[in-house]
Amino acid sequence: MSTTWLDFWQNKNEFDNSMSANYAYFLDRVEMYIPLSKTATVLDIGSGPGNLEDAWHNRVGEIHGLDISRRYNEIGRAKHAHHPNVFFHDLPADDYLNFSAVAGQRFDIIIVMSVVQYYRNAAEVEQLLANISQVAAPGAKALICDLIVEEGVLKDMLSILGRSLRQGQFLSMLRLLFRLRFSAYYTVRQKNGFLIIPRQEWLSMCKRLNLNARFVDEPITLQQERQSLLIQF
Ligand SMILES: C[S@@+](CC[C@H](N)C(=O)[O-])C[C@H]1O[C@@H](n2cnc3c(N)ncnc32)[C@H](O)[C@@H]1O
């Protein structure tokens, strides 16, 4: 039985098949901020089962996923066994800010999608930003997405339901929310919550690290209150 977010992602869970609806919404919008090219090298931090790799592997030069979940990395490796430009690296679950798996490499595009809310505190997130700036190539863009910047689980749920209705996915989203209510996800969330970092705190962290960052104007994930931070190197 999972008690922390770190355990939760190591086990089979309700998100295994359901992340794709949110991901499709994101994929339709991300290229307004992140232009792709056949030579670009991409780093996907918290890559999960490999949604970004599935969508982009034949549109970029190389794509590297980093995740604490061995299980998701195995799923990703199996799907991409015949794609020599796709890599999944295991992050140590007890040392997930140790990016030695990609040390010495530089990336043109860095994506962190629906991950930061599972970190333990803001100091860890500041270290994540510092890690990103170490692996960013000159001119790189990083997009940190689906950020929870204010309290409001109910508002979050209503927002995702409203948007799903407009996308024609209301029933499947309702089913997912219902399943989540009676799953380990609910228990782990009750115990650990999500990490919430207000917009101003994000901007202060970026200022301390001398990063050129701004929040994007339009929501690019299904949960419309969630924000996305774009960093230009
Ligand atoms: C909601 S899923 C999102 C997966 C993927 N980014 C997507 O949007 O399809 C969260 C992912 O973050 C990973 N994760 C959670 N905490 C992490 C951490 N501290 N470092 C790296 N990955 C983490 C989980 O294992 C899981 O794969």
The ligand as a Gaussian input file, in Angstrom:
#p B3LYP/6-31G(d) Opt

LIG

0 1
 C        1.017000      12.643000     -13.595000
 S        2.415000      11.758000     -14.135000
 C        2.892000      12.723000     -15.556000
 C        3.705000      11.927000     -16.557000
 C        4.013000      12.674000     -17.864000
 N        4.799000      13.867000     -17.629000
 C        2.708000      13.008000     -18.570000
 O        2.240000      14.145000     -18.397000
 O        2.168000      12.127000     -19.240000
 C        3.659000      12.190000     -12.952000
 C        4.997000      11.539000     -13.257000
 O        5.998000      12.183000     -12.476000
 C        6.858000      11.191000     -11.963000
 N        7.469000      11.770000     -10.778000
 C        6.897000      12.017000      -9.572000
 N        7.792000      12.595000      -8.750000
 C        8.948000      12.732000      -9.473000
 C       10.221000      13.272000      -9.186000
 N       10.504000      13.778000      -7.991000
 N       11.157000      13.266000     -10.148000
 C       10.871000      12.745000     -11.383000
 N        9.699000      12.202000     -11.706000
 C        8.744000      12.208000     -10.762000
 C        5.937000      10.018000     -11.688000
 O        6.650000       8.805000     -11.584000
 C        5.041000      10.062000     -12.913000
 O        5.602000       9.365000     -13.977000

